[in-house]
Structure formats: C-alpha cells, structure tokens
Amino acid sequence: MSIFEFLFISALVPAVFLFLLSIQRRSGARHKGWRYLTPGPMIWCAFGGGFLMTCVLCYIYFFVGNARPDADFQMKALFWLIVCFNLATVAMAYGIVAEEVRWNDSYIERRMLPFKRRAMSWHQLAALGYEPWGYWWVSAYDGPRIRFSPYSNGFAELIAKIRNELPPSLPPAALSAALEAVPVRAKSK
C-alpha cells in the first residue's frame, strides 16, 4: 500500500462517518402518541458491512481455499473469523428487529431480550449518562437503566426531552457532566 492510498483511506473513513451522521434524522418516528428511535444510517451500514463481509469470507472459505503448506491452519482461522462476523451480524439484526426505545409525555420504555419491556415515568428520572462503548442511558433512583444508541434516528429529540425532564435538584456536578457530554448534533433541538 502506497502512502497515497493510505492517506486516501485515512481521509475517506472519517468523511463517510460524518456523512452518515449528517443524514441521521433528528426526530423520532411517531405512531399513536409515541415517538420511537429507529435504526439510523450508521446502524444499517454496520449491519450491511457485517453481512457483506460474512458473504465474502464464506466465498473464500468454500470456493477459493488455499494451496500453501499452512493452509489447514489458515482455513481454521478463516472459519472462526466467519463465525465471529456471523455472530456479530446476527446480534445487529436482533438489535434492529427486537430492541425498541419509545417515549411519550409520561413514560420512556425499552423492549429488550425476550421481548420484555422496561419502563420509567419521566418524574422518576434521576440520571443521564453514557457508556464507553457508545450507548447512552437514563435511570431512575432505584431502577435499572434504559439504554439507547446515539446512532438511532430520533436521538436528538430524545436527548432534548431528557434535558427538559431532568430534575433541577440533581447535584450540579452530575448534571453538568451529563449534559456537557451530549453530542453537538443533539443540542440543536
């Protein structure tokens, strides 16, 4: 790989990332008085990329193979790589189909693994935060967290609703740290 190819790829990846963020819808889908987070372009591209990579690796495994002396080791490594990409793609598909975050004027709720719902009324809201791997969460004083992705359509609208509903009695340090961490694109509501 030449230096020009490396620089081109180094510039292309952030440009694609910023483009996908720019076409993400700020408002959530609406249905019967509820607003919903829907998968955004970043989520769809990650799912499509995982599916495409799984297909390419399966093609290599089944039809191309390898004639090198260490082919057995390489084919075993390729098999486990296919398994990993396939599991990640299935997990993303599950997240797209099964997980759902919705809110209205009274509640926020999330449908999760085996289709249970976790709900919280807005007057119970006690904290807003984010995890190192990118998910954001809200929680009540005594309840579990409701997690959601910043790459979903409607994220900015949900953050604006949370900012309006956060109690002013929270400690200033906790409140300012959470609100300062809100991405710039979510502050425009």
N, C-alpha and C positions, 0 to 999 in steps of 0.2 A: 504494500500500500504506500503510495507516494504521500508526500506532505500535503499536496493539494487535495487529494482525496480525503485525507484525514481532516483537513480544515473545512472542506465542504460538508462532510458528515457532522462535524462538530457544530457547524452553523445551522444545518438542516434540522437536527433533532430539537433544539430549543424553539426554532421557528414553527415546527409542526405542533409542538406542545402549546405555544402561545396562540396559534391559530385555533386549535381545538378549544382552548379556554375562552377565546373571544366569541365563538359561535355557541357557547353554552347558554341556554335560556336562563334568565334571572328569575322568572316567575314559575311557580309550580303548576302542574295540571290541576284543573278543577272538575269536581264531579260531586253533585248532590251536597253542596255545602262544605266539602272537604277539599283541601289542597294537598297534592301529592308530590313527592320527589320522584322523578323519573330518571332512568339512566341517561347520562349525558354523553356527548361525543367521545370523551376520553374513555369512558367505560366500554362503549361499543367498539372503539378501536382496539382496546386491550383484549376484548373477547375475540374479535376478528383476527387479531395478530396471533393469539394463542391457538385458535383453530387452524389458521393457515400454517403455522409452524408445526403443529402436530401432523397435518397432512403431508407436508414436505418431508419431515423426518420418517413418517411411515413409508412414503415412496422410496426414500433412500434405503430403509431397512429391508423392504420386501423386494425391490426391483434392482437396486444398484449394487448393494453389498460391498465387499472389499476383497481384493486379492493379495493384500500384504501379508507377511508372515504373522503379524499380530492381529489378524482380522477377527479372531474369536473374541479377544478382549474388547476390541473396538465395537463389535456388534452387540456385545453385552452392555457396554456403556451406552450405546445408542438406544438400546431397548429401554434402559432405565431413564434416559432422557425423554423418550417418548411417553413413558408412564408419568413422569413429573409434569410435562406440558399438558398431557391429557387431564390429569387431576386438577391442575390449575384452571384449565378451561372449563371443566365441569363445575368447579367452585364458582367461577364467574357467572356461568349460566344459571346456577342456582340463585346467586345473588340478584341477577336480573329478573328472574321469574318469581321467586318466592319472597324475597325481602321487600318490604314496603314501609315507607315512612309517610304518615299523613297527619295533618293538623287542621283544626278549625278554631273558632273563637274560644272554645272551652278546653280542649284537650290536644295533646300530641300523643301519637301512638305508633308503634312499630310492630309489624308482623315478622316473626323470626322462625328459626328452626322449629320443628314440625308444626308450623303454621299456628303457633301460639301468638297472642298479642300482649304487648307490654304497653300500658297506657299511663299517662300522668296528666293531671289537670294543670293549667298554667299557674294557678295560685300556689301549687306545690313546688314550683321551680326554685331550685336553690343554687345550682351551679352550672356553668358552661365551661367546657374545656376541649382539648384536643389531644390525640394520642400521637406518639412519634411516627407511626406508620400512616398517618394522614386522616384517620377518621375523627370526626367531632362527636361530642356527646353533651347531653343535658341530663341532669338528675335532680331528684327530689331530696329532701333531707334524709329520709330513711329508705328510699327506694333504689332499685338498680338503675343503671344508665340506659338511656336511649341513644344509640349510636346512629350516625348518618355520614354519608360521603360528601366531601366538598366538590366532587366531580359530577354530582347529580344535577339535573335541571331543577331549578327551584331552590337551590341552596341559598342564594342571596335573599330571597323572600323569607325563607325560614329563619335565617340569622336576624333579619330585621324584626321579625315577630318576637324572637327570643330576646333581643335587645330591649324591646318595648315591655316585655313581661318580666324581665329580671327584677327582683325586689331591690329597692334602694337601700335596704338595711344590710346588704352584704358588706363584708369588710372592704374598704376601698382598694386594698392591695389585690384581693382576689378578683374584684370586679374589673379593675383596670387591666390586670394581666390577661384576663379572658378576652376583653373587648379589644385590646391592642393587638391580639393575635388574629383577629378576624381579617381575612384576606381583603385586599383593597377592592377587588371586584364585588365583594359582598356589602361594602359600605355605601353603595350607590342607591340604595332603596330609599 
